[in-house]
Amino acid sequence: MSSHGVSTDGLPLDILATSQEHFFEKPHMDTGLPASKFMTPFCPAEVALSVQLEKMRVIEAMGARDTAVHRLENAYISVRQKTEIIDKLKREVEEMKRAAEQSAAIASKPEGLEIQAPTPPYSPSFQSNGFLPTQEPTLHIYEKSVSEKARLAALPLPSGIPDDALKPILIPHPYTFHEFLGNATGSLKASILQQLTTHWCPEREEHGYLLTPVFKCSTNPRVITAHRWAAVDVIGKMVKPTECFYNKDGKWYYAGVYKAFRMEDLSTKEWDVLSPETTQAIIKETTASRKNVSPQNLYEIAQLYAAGALKVACIGLQCVGFSNPMYRTILEQANNCARTGKWRNMNTIPNGTPWISAINTDTGYALNMVPDGLRLNLTPNSANVSVIDEGENELFDNGL
């Protein structure tokens, strides 16, 4: 470069200076930073500080993001817990509604049924309604059962009961005990007693008890769609001493002379622990005189028993004697039948002697003799049983 304003290349100095200025300012145009940043000695430190600030901003943003994610997670857990609580409350509300509907259905009178008479009041002079002294009604069901059995075991035993084991009454196949008694005498009466509802005292097998409905449902014979409920005499003919038979392991035995008395009715707790077979037998006996019984009717009656609206009477069976002549006569007659195979015109058993069978595993029937002049219309293996007075042609009701 010469002192006359001309460079060694022959270019004027002012043009060369302008080109150099554009050269140094080009980074400013490309990067957006002032030219002084590239021309000052502190430029690297400022750039490092800017980078550090940017890193801090990024870290702060990431921390805020993590905090937001954590809060969202907690909110999700809380919402899920609240949803589970709401679902549980909804289920409880549905169960309460269902229980309320069932209670209302139990409390209401069944459709098409009408109560004919209230429960007979307690009367010491009326044997069928007489009660034995009982303990506190709040006893536990097991303790109460034990107390009832203890009262039965405390009853006195009659004299004359043989010490030897009782001999079974052998009936040849295919005949039944009903056919044997029906042909052994013309003085028979039938009453229904099921094995599932009859129990014997474990300490003294001579005494026992049976379960029978207090109310029974029947159909109006004139209007088959009209049904009515009526209280029944739960003891009936057994208020007087009665000759009894029982069935064990498919064999019939003579038990002795029995007298029935009423014990405390079953509670709802005792009903709940009965076997399904026993409850079905009681319900079937309740609707024995009703026509067109549907499964819904049976379910409703079971609910009425479970709620305590219908009662089950507990009838004690006290052994008060043993007839040895009756015992020997029955065994001799059975042996003659087995030997000869004849079942007709066998009137060797004295007429007018009362009988009743306490258990029948095959048909659930119980048979008893009644005074002279009565004839039994009995269909084996059938619940259609009636007693007809031949003199007056009058139809009598069944016993228990």
Secondary structure, DSSP 8 states (H G I E B T S, - for coil): --TTSB-TTS-BHHHHHHHHHHHHHHHHHHHSS-HHHHHSTTHHHHHHHHHHHHHHHHHHHHHHHHHHHHHHHHHHHHHHHHHHHHHHHHHHHHHHHHHHHHHHHHHS--TTEEE-S------TT-GGG-B-----TTS-HHHHHHHHHHHHHHS---TT--SS----B---TT--HHHHHHHH-S-EEEEE--GGGEEE-SS-TT-EEEEEESEEEEE-SS-TT-EEEEE--SSGGGGS-EEEEEEETTEEEEEEEEEEEE-----HHHHHTS-HHHHHHHHHHHTTB-SS--HHHHHHHHHHHHHTSS-EEEEEEEEEE--HHHHHHHHHHHHHHHHH---SS---S-TT--EEES--TTT-EEEEE--TTEEEEE-TT-S-EEEEETTT--EE----
